[in-house]
Amino acid sequence: ETGVTQTPRHLVMGMTNKKSLKCEQHLGHNAMYWYKQSAKKPLELMFVYNFKEQTENNSVPSRFSPECPNSSHLFLHLHTLQPEDSALYLCASSQDHSSGRARETQYFGPGTRLLVL
Amino acid sequence: AQSVAQPEDQVNVAEGNPLTVKCTYSVSGNPYLFWYVQYPNRGLQFLLKYITGDNLVKGSYGFEAEFNKSQTSFHLKKPSALVSDSALYFCAVRDKAYSSASKIIFGSGTRLSIRP
């Protein structure tokens, strides 16, 4: 349960605010992910970082800006969000094989429940 | 293209009865398959996975899942349900042909409700 931590757990922000979500993994993994979970919708992959390099951006609006300063930390910077961005934001990590064959389990943090007013 | 389907939004089972949560998948090659559980106000928690080998996979909390290649299914099962099993369950699939870590697709989730 404490392998992947996220702060804050809850966040309420106005549309003009700037805030950041933080994720930290204590598992020694080399890949980290941001997901968005909205009610009654499948989990949406937002960003992927492998060895601190962003490898995927799934058409995420620019008001979401990720940052990965090292393999243990991942941030999601938020600015000028919309009410429809209210959701549970989940961070995950995994250990990718050096061969590039990724098959390992992703371990998730508890999430940040975001409400945009 | 790969996809995963969980045909039931909700499954209701009496405590002590066996439970099944269904999952079917579609991949162009061979699949890696996963089950995750999400309790209220928590992140997803890994339950079990199928990579290769025995089609019956055993996981946490007494859960198991059977990989059926001909039916492209990976149903989650438990012989005797507990009230504490009530949660949201997600099936996920990755095509072995994809080398990218990101190519995992999650189902929409099935809410399991166990009544005392």
Chai-1 contact restraints between the chains, C-beta under 6 A:
chainA,res_idxA,chainB,res_idxB,connection_type,confidence,min_distance_angstrom,max_distance_angstrom,comment,restraint_id
A,A31,B,A101,contact,1.0,0.0,6.0,A-B,restraint_1
A,P42,B,F106,contact,1.0,0.0,6.0,A-B,restraint_2
A,P42,B,S108,contact,1.0,0.0,6.0,A-B,restraint_3
A,L43,B,F106,contact,1.0,0.0,6.0,A-B,restraint_4
A,V48,B,S102,contact,1.0,0.0,6.0,A-B,restraint_5
A,N50,B,A101,contact,1.0,0.0,6.0,A-B,restraint_6
A,E56,B,S102,contact,1.0,0.0,6.0,A-B,restraint_7
A,L90,B,G43,contact,1.0,0.0,6.0,A-B,restraint_8
A,D96,B,A101,contact,1.0,0.0,6.0,A-B,restraint_9
A,G100,B,S99,contact,1.0,0.0,6.0,A-B,restraint_10
A,R101,B,S99,contact,1.0,0.0,6.0,A-B,restraint_11
A,A102,B,A101,contact,1.0,0.0,6.0,A-B,restraint_12
A,R103,B,Y32,contact,1.0,0.0,6.0,A-B,restraint_13
A,T105,B,F46,contact,1.0,0.0,6.0,A-B,restraint_14
A,F108,B,G43,contact,1.0,0.0,6.0,A-B,restraint_15
A,F108,B,L44,contact,1.0,0.0,6.0,A-B,restraint_16
A,G109,B,G43,contact,1.0,0.0,6.0,A-B,restraint_17
A,P110,B,R42,contact,1.0,0.0,6.0,A-B,restraint_18
A,P110,B,G43,contact,1.0,0.0,6.0,A-B,restraint_19
A,G111,B,G43,contact,1.0,0.0,6.0,A-B,restraint_20
